[in-house]
């Protein structure tokens, strides 16, 4: 039985690759999906496909709606949703994805550093696990699939 995991949130580091590599090394049967992580492509997809907008609001609106098609599909199809909040940027979209996952009854894992504990307390309260590292996410996935502890 393949476990479906959607990797949402921060796009400026390689945390997704770390999780995928650790799961592959462990021989897990996991299918990963994610939003578009090319920042420029994600921002400009709407106007690139549906035509230019002179007003930045409508430019962003086209991109957000087009990205929402992919995001909603990924979250709906997932068994587990992992949402990473990075250190550098405000990730309102990540908080929204965590809210969707929670509302849709998805198993939610939230990942962030200790500096965000207070700001994300409501998001953390909705999660089934709150971790700080990609290695911890991979260990959770090993436990979920096999029922074994690390080490």
Phi, psi and omega in degrees: 000117180281131177271130180259123184234125177260127183255103186252160171110209189316134185243010187258001177229176185263027183303324179297314180300322179298316180294312180300314180298317180295321179289322176295317180297328179277354179073029180285152176263081184232134173252122182258145170221165185198166172290172173293125184258002172277107188304314181295318179297318179296317180293323189256004185301320182298311182285331178294327183263319188253001176109151184294155175230134178281335181262124183301327178302312181287328173302308180294323181297316178300314180296316181298317181291320178294317177296327180297330177299311180293314183298311181298319178298314180298316180291316181299321183280347186280146168279322182228138176243125176253127180239120181256126173254116181278177184277331195269322189242154170283125184247075180298324179297324179294319178296321178295317178298319178297320178296317177299313181301316179295314180298326181272007176073025179277147172293122187245127172245127179249137180234125175196166178279170183296337180294340182259004185304311183291314183298330184253020185301323179289321177295314179301322181296333179277343184280152173273342175208142175235122184228172180249341188230154173300326179299322178294321177299313180300319179296323176297317181295323174299314180297317181297316183284320189247341184074022180247151180268157180294154173086000000 
